[in-house]
Amino acid sequence: MTQLLVIHHSPSRSVRALTDAVLAGTRFAREDPTEVAELLDNLEVRELPALAFARDEANHEDLLAAEGYVLITPANFGAMSGALKHMFDSTFLQIGGALGADGSADSSAGATKGRPFGLLVHGRYDTTGAVRQVLGITSALGWQQAYAVQELLGDVDDAALDSAYELGGTLAALLAG
């Protein structure tokens, strides 16, 4: 069975609502009695809080077991959440990240290279630094961006929830085949 891993740090009502919308999007076709629904029967969507990596409830094996990822983080002081950064810090080398002789990232042959991912970042005023950080790491891993980065600012409205839903649905459909 193909697995989509939704890794999130959802400390606020806003980010939790966006995470719930992404998860709802991953199930969209299961509510539709068409062929697409049958495709998603072979897809497992797993929700995993980024903090699980800090509590030793998750590790690199969780990332290796998935064929694709949705990453969800608030933008905290211009950066991705510490929980998501810890997830990357504690798994980078085991999931295929490598460092070149000069200390730069080398994504030439990673274990997760080529896997699709989506990214949602919510911030009050700015998401630029958080997006740059996550995309730098995913690039170093050789992951392939499968959907436009969702940079959502301010209060979470219906348009933001719709964007999150579409992100989840797109990644689920992509992995389901």
N, C-alpha and C positions, 0 to 999 in steps of 0.2 A: 504494500500500500504506500502511496506517495504521501509525504508529510510536508505540510506548510507550518512553519513555526512562527508564531506571532510573539515577538519579544517586546515588552513594553515596560516603561516606568510611568505609572499613572497615579501620582500622588494627589492630584487635584480632581475636583468634579469635572472640570473641563476636559482634561486628558483622559479621564476614565470614560466619559461620554464618547469621545473620539475612538477610544479603544473598543468600546462596545459596538460602535458603528462599523469599524473595520471587521470585527468578528461577525456581525450580522451580514456584512457583504460577502464574507467567505461562504455563507450558507444560502445565499440568494437562490441558487438553482435548486436546492433541495426542496424549496417550497413550490417550485414550478414543475408540473407533471409532464415534462418534455424529455427529450433525449439528453439534454444538458444535465438534468438531475441525475440520470444514470451514470454519467461521467464522474460526477462528484462523489458517488458511492465509493470510489477508489481513492478518495482524498481524505486524509486525516488532518484536521486543523487542530493544532496544539497551541494553547495560550500559555506563555511562560513569563512571569514577572522577572524583570532584569535583576531585581534584588535576590532572586533564588540563587544566582551565582555567588553572591556575597555570603549567603547563609549555607553554602555547600549543599543545596538542594538540587543544583544543576551544574553541569560542567561541559567541557568540550564535546563529549559524546552526544549531548542533546543537539548540538549544532551539526555534528557529523551525520546524525540520523535524519536530518531534514533535507529536502531537496530544494527548498526555497524559504524565504524569510520576509516578514514584515517587521520593520523596526519602528517603534513609537517612543518619542521622548519629548519632554518639555525642553524649552531653551532656557537654561538657568544661567543668568549672568553672562549671556552670550555663548554658552557652551552646551553640549549635550549633557544629560543628567549624569551624575557620578555613578549611578547604578549601571547605566548602559556602558559607560566608559570602563567600569570594572569588568563587565562581561567581556568586552573586547580585550582588555589587558590580561585577563586570566585565561583566555582561550586562544589568543592570536597564533601562537606558534603551533599549538596542537591541531588547529583546523586548517593549517596550510599557509599561514603567514610565515614569511622568512625574511631575514635581514641580510642585505648584501655586505660585502667586506667594508664598505664605507658607512654602514649603519643605516642605510636607506632601505625601505621596504622592497621586497622582491616577490612579485606575484606570478612568476613564470611557471610554477608547477604545484600550486597549492591543492590540498585535498578537497577544498570546496570551490575551487576555481570554476567560473562559469555559471554558478548557481544564481538564479534570479532573486532580486529583492525589491522591496518597496520601502519608502521612508516617509514617515509623517512626523513633523516637528511643530509643536504648538508653542507660541510665545506671546507675551503681552505686547512687546514693542519691536522685537527683532529676533530673527531666527538664523541670520547669516552665519554666525560662528558655529552654531550647532550643526547646521547642514554641512558646512565645510569640513568639520571634524569627522562626521560620520562618513561622508563621501570619500575622504582621504583614506580612511581605514578600509572601507569596502573595496576601494580601488586597489589598495595594497593586497587584499585577499583575492582579487580577480573576480569579484562578484559582478554580475551584470544587472544594471538598473533596468527593471522591467516596467516601470510606471513613473511618471513625472513625480518629483518630490512634492509632497503636500506640505507647504509652508503656510500654516494657519495662524493668524494674529488676532488677538483680542478675544471678545466674547465668542463662544461657540454658538453659531446660529444654524439654521437648517442647511444653508449652503455648505458650511464646514462639515456637517454630519454627512451630507450627500457625497462630498469629496472623499471622506474617510470610507464610506460604504463602497464607493467605486474602486478605491484602492484595494480593499479586501476582496471584492468580487473579481477584479482583474487578475490578481495573483492566484486566486483559487482556480479560475478558469484556465489560466496559463499552465498551471501544474497538472490540472485534471486532464489536459490534452484536448 
